[in-house]
Amino acid sequence: MMLDTPQDHVPYAEDPLKHANSESWFRLISDVNPPSILVVIDSWLGFKLRNQVKAEDVWQDTLLEAWRDRENCAWQGVRAFRSWLLTIARRRIYRLAQEQNAEKRGGKVDVITMSILSGDDESPGYAGPIRSTTPSRAARDRETSLILRETLNSLPDDLRVVVRLRLFEDLKVEEVAQRLKLGTSAVRHRFRKGVALYRRRLVALMSREELSDSATPDAKDQPPPDVPGCGL
């Protein structure tokens, strides 16, 4: 079962950023768990931006920028790469917020949408990320992210924020404690309690989804969905 955050348990034989091709990029993006990143991006967008831009669009632009600048990122494993992707996404969201505020003041800040500039699937500069986000894969990631988000949002407030910061954003205990102005022991306690509840509710929700899918005529022809968050 797939984790909500990546694990570096399968080492790469060589630097996947300096020796990137469509196949290795596809694997690398799979390893960072796109559905969980979509949950993080959506939480960062906030209510106002969420009405103007989709998390999937920010994610696509993040992948395109990462592919363009991949050789500038020192490879330190999947977790570090995922953190780099989140940094790119946060910067992108900041620019979108700037544009929104400028429009309110009657001005304008041009935010370049890299996905528009990328060209078609055969563009050599962007072939990797585009082929790693095919329509079917993007739809599957989106559906999975909705399940993760629903499960996360079902948690009590004090547990949800700790689970999101620790599990989804992969912050250290000390970083979570500093941000929430809590002691590290309190963070660990809330995380253990929250992630256990999250796991139970996620399994229950996924079970209901599978039962619902089995009622459709062609369900037997569909591959079984990945179940995130159950291998902690």
Secondary structure as a PSIPRED ss2 file (coil, helix, strand):
# PSIPRED VFORMAT (PSIPRED V4.0)

   1 M C   1.000  0.000  0.000
   2 M C   1.000  0.000  0.000
   3 L C   1.000  0.000  0.000
   4 D C   1.000  0.000  0.000
   5 T C   1.000  0.000  0.000
   6 P C   1.000  0.000  0.000
   7 Q C   1.000  0.000  0.000
   8 D C   1.000  0.000  0.000
   9 H C   1.000  0.000  0.000
  10 V C   1.000  0.000  0.000
  11 P C   1.000  0.000  0.000
  12 Y C   1.000  0.000  0.000
  13 A C   1.000  0.000  0.000
  14 E C   1.000  0.000  0.000
  15 D C   1.000  0.000  0.000
  16 P C   1.000  0.000  0.000
  17 L C   1.000  0.000  0.000
  18 K C   1.000  0.000  0.000
  19 H C   1.000  0.000  0.000
  20 A C   1.000  0.000  0.000
  21 N C   1.000  0.000  0.000
  22 S H   0.000  1.000  0.000
  23 E H   0.000  1.000  0.000
  24 S H   0.000  1.000  0.000
  25 W H   0.000  1.000  0.000
  26 F H   0.000  1.000  0.000
  27 R H   0.000  1.000  0.000
  28 L H   0.000  1.000  0.000
  29 I H   0.000  1.000  0.000
  30 S H   0.000  1.000  0.000
  31 D H   0.000  1.000  0.000
  32 V C   1.000  0.000  0.000
  33 N C   1.000  0.000  0.000
  34 P H   0.000  1.000  0.000
  35 P H   0.000  1.000  0.000
  36 S H   0.000  1.000  0.000
  37 I H   0.000  1.000  0.000
  38 L H   0.000  1.000  0.000
  39 V H   0.000  1.000  0.000
  40 V H   0.000  1.000  0.000
  41 I H   0.000  1.000  0.000
  42 D H   0.000  1.000  0.000
  43 S H   0.000  1.000  0.000
  44 W H   0.000  1.000  0.000
  45 L H   0.000  1.000  0.000
  46 G H   0.000  1.000  0.000
  47 F H   0.000  1.000  0.000
  48 K H   0.000  1.000  0.000
  49 L H   0.000  1.000  0.000
  50 R H   0.000  1.000  0.000
  51 N C   1.000  0.000  0.000
  52 Q C   1.000  0.000  0.000
  53 V C   1.000  0.000  0.000
  54 K C   1.000  0.000  0.000
  55 A H   0.000  1.000  0.000
  56 E H   0.000  1.000  0.000
  57 D H   0.000  1.000  0.000
  58 V H   0.000  1.000  0.000
  59 W H   0.000  1.000  0.000
  60 Q H   0.000  1.000  0.000
  61 D H   0.000  1.000  0.000
  62 T H   0.000  1.000  0.000
  63 L H   0.000  1.000  0.000
  64 L H   0.000  1.000  0.000
  65 E H   0.000  1.000  0.000
  66 A H   0.000  1.000  0.000
  67 W H   0.000  1.000  0.000
  68 R H   0.000  1.000  0.000
  69 D C   1.000  0.000  0.000
  70 R H   0.000  1.000  0.000
  71 E H   0.000  1.000  0.000
  72 N H   0.000  1.000  0.000
  73 C C   1.000  0.000  0.000
  74 A C   1.000  0.000  0.000
  75 W C   1.000  0.000  0.000
  76 Q C   1.000  0.000  0.000
  77 G C   1.000  0.000  0.000
  78 V H   0.000  1.000  0.000
  79 R H   0.000  1.000  0.000
  80 A H   0.000  1.000  0.000
  81 F H   0.000  1.000  0.000
  82 R H   0.000  1.000  0.000
  83 S H   0.000  1.000  0.000
  84 W H   0.000  1.000  0.000
  85 L H   0.000  1.000  0.000
  86 L H   0.000  1.000  0.000
  87 T H   0.000  1.000  0.000
  88 I H   0.000  1.000  0.000
  89 A H   0.000  1.000  0.000
  90 R H   0.000  1.000  0.000
  91 R H   0.000  1.000  0.000
  92 R H   0.000  1.000  0.000
  93 I H   0.000  1.000  0.000
  94 Y H   0.000  1.000  0.000
  95 R H   0.000  1.000  0.000
  96 L H   0.000  1.000  0.000
  97 A H   0.000  1.000  0.000
  98 Q H   0.000  1.000  0.000
  99 E H   0.000  1.000  0.000
 100 Q H   0.000  1.000  0.000
 101 N H   0.000  1.000  0.000
 102 A H   0.000  1.000  0.000
 103 E H   0.000  1.000  0.000
 104 K H   0.000  1.000  0.000
 105 R C   1.000  0.000  0.000
 106 G C   1.000  0.000  0.000
 107 G C   1.000  0.000  0.000
 108 K C   1.000  0.000  0.000
 109 V C   1.000  0.000  0.000
 110 D C   1.000  0.000  0.000
 111 V C   1.000  0.000  0.000
 112 I C   1.000  0.000  0.000
 113 T C   1.000  0.000  0.000
 114 M H   0.000  1.000  0.000
 115 S H   0.000  1.000  0.000
 116 I H   0.000  1.000  0.000
 117 L H   0.000  1.000  0.000
 118 S C   1.000  0.000  0.000
 119 G C   1.000  0.000  0.000
 120 D C   1.000  0.000  0.000
 121 D C   1.000  0.000  0.000
 122 E C   1.000  0.000  0.000
 123 S C   1.000  0.000  0.000
 124 P C   1.000  0.000  0.000
 125 G C   1.000  0.000  0.000
 126 Y C   1.000  0.000  0.000
 127 A H   0.000  1.000  0.000
 128 G H   0.000  1.000  0.000
 129 P H   0.000  1.000  0.000
 130 I H   0.000  1.000  0.000
 131 R H   0.000  1.000  0.000
 132 S C   1.000  0.000  0.000
 133 T C   1.000  0.000  0.000
 134 T C   1.000  0.000  0.000
 135 P H   0.000  1.000  0.000
 136 S H   0.000  1.000  0.000
 137 R H   0.000  1.000  0.000
 138 A H   0.000  1.000  0.000
 139 A H   0.000  1.000  0.000
 140 R H   0.000  1.000  0.000
 141 D H   0.000  1.000  0.000
 142 R H   0.000  1.000  0.000
 143 E H   0.000  1.000  0.000
 144 T H   0.000  1.000  0.000
 145 S H   0.000  1.000  0.000
 146 L H   0.000  1.000  0.000
 147 I H   0.000  1.000  0.000
 148 L H   0.000  1.000  0.000
 149 R H   0.000  1.000  0.000
 150 E H   0.000  1.000  0.000
 151 T H   0.000  1.000  0.000
 152 L H   0.000  1.000  0.000
 153 N H   0.000  1.000  0.000
 154 S C   1.000  0.000  0.000
 155 L C   1.000  0.000  0.000
 156 P C   1.000  0.000  0.000
 157 D H   0.000  1.000  0.000
 158 D H   0.000  1.000  0.000
 159 L H   0.000  1.000  0.000
 160 R H   0.000  1.000  0.000
 161 V H   0.000  1.000  0.000
 162 V H   0.000  1.000  0.000
 163 V H   0.000  1.000  0.000
 164 R H   0.000  1.000  0.000
 165 L H   0.000  1.000  0.000
 166 R H   0.000  1.000  0.000
 167 L H   0.000  1.000  0.000
 168 F H   0.000  1.000  0.000
 169 E C   1.000  0.000  0.000
 170 D C   1.000  0.000  0.000
 171 L C   1.000  0.000  0.000
 172 K C   1.000  0.000  0.000
 173 V H   0.000  1.000  0.000
 174 E H   0.000  1.000  0.000
 175 E H   0.000  1.000  0.000
 176 V H   0.000  1.000  0.000
 177 A H   0.000  1.000  0.000
 178 Q H   0.000  1.000  0.000
 179 R H   0.000  1.000  0.000
 180 L H   0.000  1.000  0.000
 181 K C   1.000  0.000  0.000
 182 L C   1.000  0.000  0.000
 183 G C   1.000  0.000  0.000
 184 T H   0.000  1.000  0.000
 185 S H   0.000  1.000  0.000
 186 A H   0.000  1.000  0.000
 187 V H   0.000  1.000  0.000
 188 R H   0.000  1.000  0.000
 189 H H   0.000  1.000  0.000
 190 R H   0.000  1.000  0.000
 191 F H   0.000  1.000  0.000
 192 R H   0.000  1.000  0.000
 193 K H   0.000  1.000  0.000
 194 G H   0.000  1.000  0.000
 195 V H   0.000  1.000  0.000
 196 A H   0.000  1.000  0.000
 197 L H   0.000  1.000  0.000
 198 Y H   0.000  1.000  0.000
 199 R H   0.000  1.000  0.000
 200 R H   0.000  1.000  0.000
 201 R H   0.000  1.000  0.000
 202 L H   0.000  1.000  0.000
 203 V H   0.000  1.000  0.000
 204 A H   0.000  1.000  0.000
 205 L H   0.000  1.000  0.000
 206 M H   0.000  1.000  0.000
 207 S H   0.000  1.000  0.000
 208 R H   0.000  1.000  0.000
 209 E H   0.000  1.000  0.000
 210 E H   0.000  1.000  0.000
 211 L H   0.000  1.000  0.000
 212 S H   0.000  1.000  0.000
 213 D H   0.000  1.000  0.000
 214 S H   0.000  1.000  0.000
 215 A C   1.000  0.000  0.000
 216 T C   1.000  0.000  0.000
 217 P C   1.000  0.000  0.000
 218 D C   1.000  0.000  0.000
 219 A H   0.000  1.000  0.000
 220 K H   0.000  1.000  0.000
 221 D H   0.000  1.000  0.000
 222 Q C   1.000  0.000  0.000
 223 P C   1.000  0.000  0.000
 224 P C   1.000  0.000  0.000
 225 P C   1.000  0.000  0.000
 226 D C   1.000  0.000  0.000
 227 V C   1.000  0.000  0.000
 228 P C   1.000  0.000  0.000
 229 G C   1.000  0.000  0.000
 230 C C   1.000  0.000  0.000
 231 G C   1.000  0.000  0.000
 232 L C   1.000  0.000  0.000
